[in-house]
């Protein structure tokens, strides 16, 4: 049981969050009632979450500010339990399918319990909150795009499912991201959005937050990039680098990891947030949208293939494992990510952990460093 003081603090947190969220309600398309979402099979899933609508049209920095006292209140509540881990088989047996179902129930239950701490009476869905969701009508799938968590290959799979391509291996990177072959949920009419949220399988794949962050930094700033260097690199170097060279200020190339982290943690950023390092708890609104399937990059092939079999995908379609951008570069692993974070002070590591704290709690990832609390 929480003490009276803890309960009062929790109510203050809720009131603050509600005030922050309600102050950012915009958008031209009418909001959707949360009740329009369907309730999955009771034998396989936990009930639909009764949760608040987080109304915003751009990331709210205040929601990332998690204090030590906030974390203590969340962590000491015995209702939050970690899920049990099971091994996955590339060719599921009856027993492994049961394990997959159990894993999904426990993952969804954990999200429900974490999100339940921010309950509010108002429950609506705005276009912004479904703007990262892609629609595949043939197999009734909704996929929320999380960059650096297998999204390119997931888009390839969606294109094959939709009949746009015959094989995932025949779709190059530019076609995946710039061809407009896939439909976004927020592009549809209100009634069409409501119907798909009610009846389609909603899918979310996530990744260990620090590994995802380092992967994004390496991809956007350590490799040539005609967009991120001038658009993000130039203002980052201009604000955070002392005695920057004219070349660096002109091109935006050569952003260091320390400079990138200073930008990320700055409440007065010189350039806005980007989906490649936005927390998943903000990007895909898991506290509002009742996702039916929550997968992890760490086991993406077995979990994605399990899902494809369950939605009736062609038997010859399996989740691809190739890497098409910077294929010669070493993949960002836990060990490699930790090497980057050794460049930061203990205080900076703590602040980055705080920034992604809800992702760690909601998706049951272990603390990335021993010196964070």
N, C-alpha and C positions, 0 to 999 in steps of 0.2 A: 504494500500500500504506500502511496505517496503521502508525505506529510502535508499539513495545511499550508506551510510556507512554500513547499514545492508546487502544490496545486495553484496557489496564488501566482507564483512565477509563471507557471504554464499558461494561465489565463492571460497574463500580461503579454506573453509571447504571441498568443493567438490573436489578441486584440491588435498588437502591432502589425502582425502579418496581414490581417484583414484590412487594416487601414492602408497599408502599403499597396495591397492588391487592388482595392476598390478605387484608389486614386489614379489608376492607369487604364481604366476601361475605355477602349476605343475600338474602331473597326466599323466598316460600312455594312457588313452582312449581319443579320440578326443572330444573336447567340442561340445555341441549341440547348434544350433542357437535358440534363444528365440522364433523366429517366428514359431517354430514347435508346440508351445502350441496352444490349441484351444480357440476360443472365446465362452463363455457360452451363453445361451439363453438371448437375450437382454431384454426380459420381466422380467427376474428374477435377472439379475446380471449386474454389471457395466462393462464397456469395459476392455479388457486385458490391463494390466499396461505396459507402455513403460518405462522400467527401466533398470538400469545397471546390468551387471554381476559382482557379488562379487567373484573374483577369489582367493580362498585360499584353502589350504589343511589342515590347522589347525587353530583354533581360533586366530584372530588377536587382540592382547590386545589393540592396538591403537584405534580400533573401539569402545572400551568400555569407552574411556576417553572423557566424555562429560563435557564441561566446562559450567559455569554459563552463559557465553555469547552465547554459542551454544544453550542452552535450551531456552534462551530469544528469539532468532531468530525463533526457531521452534514454541514456544508457542504464539508469537504475530502475527503470520500469520493467518488471519481470514479464510483461506481456510480449516483449520483443525477444524472439527466439531465433537462433541461427538455423538454417535448413540443414538437413542431413545430406551428405555427399555420397553419390553413387558413381560407380564406373559406368561408362557408356560403351556400347558396342556399335560398330559401323553397320552391322546387320542385326537389328533388334530382334531378340527373342521375346516370347511372351513375358518372361520375368523382367527383361530389361525395359520393355514397354511399360510395365507396372512401375518400375523405378523412374522412368521419364515422367509419368503422370504424377507420381508422388513428389518429384522434384519441382514440377510446375505448381502444384498445390502449395508447397511450402514457400516457394519464392513469391507467389502472389499473396499469400497470407502475410508474409513479412512486410511487403509493400503496404498492404492494407493497414497493418498495425502501426507502422511508422507514420504513414500519412494521416491516420486517424487522430494523431495528436494535433492536427491543424484543422479540425472540423469547423465548418461554418454552415449557416442555414442556406445561404445563397449557393446554388449549384448550377452553373451554366457553362457552356462551351463556346468559345469565340473562334473565329476563323484563324487567328494567329496560332492557337493551340493545336490546330491540326495541319499547319502549313508544312510540316516536315514529313507528313504521312503520304505514302504512295499507294495507289489503288490498283489492284489486279482483279478484274471482275470475273474472269472465267472460273477461278478457284476461290473467289470471295476472300481475298486477303487484303489486309491493310498493314503496311510495313512502315514503321517510323525510322527514318534515316538517322543513324548516329555515325558521323564521320569518324574514321580511324577505328571502326569496330566492324569491319567487313562489309561496309555499305556498298562499295563498288561491285563486289561479287553478288550481293543480294539484289542489286538492280539488274545485273545480268540474268539472274534467275527469274526475276519478275518479267523481263522482256521475253524470255523463252516461254514462260507460262502464258503470256499474253499473245503468243504467236508472232511477235515482232522479229524474232531470230530463231534459228533452228538449233543453235548450240551456244553455250556460254563462251566457248573459246573463240568464237568468231566475232565477238563484240569488243572493240578497242575502248580505251579509256575515254576518249573524247565523245564517242557515241553514247557511252554510259551516262555521262554527266551533262552533255550539251545538246543532245539530239531531240529532246522533248518527246520521246516515244512513250514516256510514262506519265500517268495522270496524277496530279496532286489532289488530295482530298479537298483542300480549301478552294479549288477551282470549280467545284461542283455547286449546284444549287442547294439551298438549305435543306430541302426535303430529301435530296439525294445523299447528302452528308449524314443526315439523321438515320436514314434507312441503312446505310453501310455500317455506321457505328453500332447499330442495333443487331445486324445479322451477320457481319463478316468477322473473320478471325483476325484479331489485332495482335501484331507481332512486334516485339522489341528485342534487339540484341545489344548488349552493353559490353564494356571492357574495363579492366582495372584502371581507375582514373589517372594515376600518375603515368602509367605506360601509354595511355591514350594521349595525354598531354605532351609527353616527350616525342611520341610518334608524329603528332601534328607539327611540333616545332621543327623537327628534322625535315619533314616533307615540305613545309612552307618557307623555311628560312635558311636551311643548310643546302638546299638544292635550288637550281635556277627556277625562278617563278616570276612571270611577267605581271602578275597581279599582286601577290602578297608583298613583294619587295617594295614596289613604289607606294602601294596603298597603306600597308601596315608598317613596313620597314622604315620608310622615311620619317614619319612622325615619331616612331619609337626611338630611333637614333637621335632625332632632333631634341627630344625631351630628356632622355636618360643618359646620353653619352657626353662626357665632358671633352671639349676640344675635338669634336668630330671633324673628320676631314671633309673637304668639299665633295670629294667623290662619293663618300658614304651618304652625305646629305642629299646628293643628287640622285643616286640610284636606290638607296634603301637596302643595299645588300650588306651582308655581314652582321646582322643582328645577333648578339650573343644570347645565351640562355638566361643569364642574369638580367639582361635588359628586357627580354621577353617576359620574365616573371615580374619584374617591376611594373611593366605595363599591365599585366594580368591583375595584379593586386591593387592597382591604383584606382581609387574611387572617382578620380578625375582623369580618366584615360584620354589621351590625345586622339584616339580612334576607337570606335565602338567594339562591342563583343562580336565574336565570330562563332559560327556553329561548330567549327573544328575543335574548339576548346570550351565551349559552353557546357556546363554540367547537364547530364542526361535528365536529372530531376527537373530542370527548366526546359530543356529542348523538346522533350517528348511528353511532358505533363503526365507522368504515371500516377500522380495523386488524383487526377481528374478522369483520365481515360482508363477504363478497366481492361488492361491488356490480357489477352487470353494465353499468350505464350511469351515467356521471358527467357531468352537464351544468352549465353556468354561467349565472347570471342575465344576464351581459353578452351572451349569444347565446341566450337562453332560447327565443325563438319558433322559430327555425330548428331548434334541437336538439330541442325538445319535439315539434315537428311531425314531424321525422324519426323519433323514437321511436314516435309514435302510428301512423305508417304501418307500421312494422316489426312492431308487435304486433297489427295488424289492426283498428285503430279505424275507425269509420265515416268515409267519405271527407269528409263535410261537417263533421266535428269538427276544429277547429283550436285551437291554444292561444290563449286570450284575452289581450288586451293592456291591458284597461281597469283602472283603479284605483278601487276603490269606497270606501275610507276616506280621508277628507280629499282628495277629488278635485281641489280647487282648489289644493292645496299643490304646490309644485315638488318633483319627484322628487329623491331624494338622489343626487347625482352625485359623481364624484371631486373636482371643484372645490369643491362645497358641503361635502363631508366634510372637506377640508383646511382650510376656513375655521373649522370647529369646533375642529380640533386646534391651530390657532394660539393658542387660548385657554390651552393647556397649556404647561408647561415642557418643555425637551428631555428631562429625566429622566422626566417623566410619559409623554411620547410613547414613549420607549424601553420603559417598563414595560408600556404597552398593547400594543406590538409583541411583547414577550416573552410576554404573556398569550395572544396569538393566533398565536404563532410556528409551532406545528405546522400550523395551517391554511395559513399562507403557504407553508411548505415542502411540505406534502403535496399542495396543489392548485396549486402553481407560480404564485403571485401575486408580483409584484415588490414590493420594499420600498416602503412608502407614503411615507416621508420620507427626505430625504437625510441627516439627522443620526442615523439609527438604524443599528445594526450587528448 
